[in-house]
Amino acid sequence: MTELDDRLERFETLTAECELIAKLATDSNKREFYLKLSEQYRQLAVDMRQAIATRAAA
């Protein structure tokens, strides 16, 4: 597994963890914070997938 694959896996894990925390949060501010954070990690994972695909195509 390459460093990019490791990072992709980490971003996907963080996305899932933030989504779980958001679901369990009773405070609406915390829920909103973790939902936004999960979206940022999800976008990082998408970007990482694109970087991996670009590297594989080269």
C-alpha positions in Angstrom: 0.0 0.0 0.0 1.4 3.4 -0.9 1.4 6.5 1.1 -1.5 7.9 -1.0 -3.5 4.8 -0.3 -2.8 5.1 3.4 -4.0 8.7 3.4 -7.1 7.8 1.4 -7.9 5.2 4.0 -7.3 7.6 6.8 -9.6 10.3 5.3 -12.4 7.7 4.8 -12.0 6.6 8.4 -12.2 10.1 9.7 -15.2 10.8 7.5 -17.0 7.8 9.0 -16.0 8.7 12.6 -17.2 12.3 12.2 -20.5 11.2 10.8 -21.0 8.8 13.7 -20.2 11.5 16.2 -22.6 13.9 14.5 -25.4 11.3 14.7 -24.7 10.8 18.4 -24.3 14.4 19.3 -27.1 15.9 21.4 -25.8 19.5 21.0 -26.9 20.9 17.6 -23.7 23.1 17.4 -21.5 20.0 17.8 -23.7 18.0 15.3 -23.3 20.7 12.7 -19.6 21.0 13.4 -19.0 17.3 12.9 -21.2 17.2 9.8 -19.1 20.0 8.2 -15.9 18.3 9.3 -17.0 15.0 7.7 -17.8 16.8 4.4 -14.3 18.2 4.4 -12.7 14.8 5.0 -15.0 13.4 2.3 -13.7 16.0 -0.2 -10.1 15.2 0.8 -10.8 11.5 0.1 -12.3 12.4 -3.3 -9.2 14.5 -4.1 -6.9 11.7 -3.0 -8.7 9.2 -5.2 -8.2 11.6 -8.1 -4.5 11.9 -7.3 -4.1 8.1 -7.1 -5.9 7.7 -10.5 -3.7 10.4 -12.0 -0.6 8.7 -10.7 -1.7 5.3 -12.0 -2.5 6.7 -15.4 1.0 8.3 -15.7 
